[in-house]
Amino acid sequence: MKVRPVASKADMERFIRLPMKLHSENPNFVPHLLMERRDFFNPKKNPFFEHAKVAYFLCEDGRKLMGRVAAIINHAHNEFHGDNIGFFGFFDCVDNREVAHALLTTAENWLKEQGMDAMRGPANFSTNDECGLLVEGVDQPPVVMMTWNPAYYEELISSFGLEKVMDLYAYYGDMKKLPMEKLTRQADMILKRAGVTVRKASLKHLEREIADAFQIYNKAWEKNWGFIPMTEAEFTHTAKDLKMILDEDYLFFAEKEGKAVGFSLTLPDLNRILIKMKGRLFPTGIFRLLFGLKHIDTVRVITMGVLPEYRRQGIDLLLYFRTIQEAFRKGVIGGEMSWILEDNLVMNHIAEKVGGYRYKTYRFYEKPL
């Protein structure tokens, strides 16, 4: 058994496809589209690489592929937080402690050689992407843009000496159980008291909407643990990637005196379709995708933020309420609100206030080098 760097396009293809090989028989595994993954790992197409350095590794037993991992230095994170931390991500392997430890040791040694003081993860590539190890809720498939892993990963990672540093919570809301009368009264009070208006976005003016969302995004989360400001190139790149599944009925802006002070974005749970496509968009996957989008009845509230000076006025609750109203109108049966830091007491309280209950936990680990 040996661990070696990814050294060719063929190696990278094996790296990308390994999760499908390991987990294809698990009913909760949702494969990424292969075409999307190739672009995601391509430094010429993903703006993340403008401020990062990444090394990829494969573990092989003879010719049999046993696992993978990436070691990541995110200069934007270290500059913003004043840290000297490296990350590991894209960790996948067979249920074998020796294989897992060999992969993590390789990532650890690479980060040491780069002068890092600690290793944190999993992050694929950062908190602006999929991140965290699923430690509660592994018996259910993930929603769009959230990670999934089998239960044995938790033991493999913790046995290496990595310790919990932060949990991320996901809440689920059953539309039939939401307290709509109470929420309606509260929303009416907030509208009168805060003096805000809430409008839907317009995809016809997408560039304007992206600009408004971008100026809120980095300010709204800058004090959160692990947050990394997105560059304008990263934000625009992500927005364009989401355009195909974006529903303007689920993108709201809160405005006060003509200024955008908060926004929320909810996505149809595309994973309901991807779980059937096995990573392939062609030849028939594109038809399944286009047809299926019209029939998705679950959603994920992926982003919701308010500028710091406008908080504690109920604007966040108002954005949730308008999203719930639209979901009811479109026949949605439920949705996930994720993710929320365990120490973000205000947002955890609001998620519960609108009828959500915590049903999944994702964990970040860390180890000094």
Buried (B, 14 or more C-beta within 10 A) or exposed (E): EEBEEBEEEEBBBBBBBBBBEBBEEEEBBBBBBBEEBBBBBEEEEBBBBEBBEBBBBBBBBEEEBBBBBBBBBBEBBBEBBEBEBBBBBBBBBBEBEBBBBBBBEBBBEBBBEBEBEBBBBBBBBBBBBBBBBBBBBBEEBBBBBBBBBBEBBBEBBBEBEBEBBBBBBBBBBEBEEBEBEEBEEBBEEBBEEBEBEBEBBEEEEBEEBBBBBBBBBBBBBEEBBBBBBBBEEBBBBBBEBBEEBBBBBBBBBBBBEEEBBBBBBBBBBBBBBBBEBEBBBEEEBEEBBEEBBEEBBBBBBBBBBBBEEBBEBBBBBBBBBBBBBBBEEBEBEBBBBBBBBBEBEEBBEBBBBBBBEBBBBBBBBBBEB
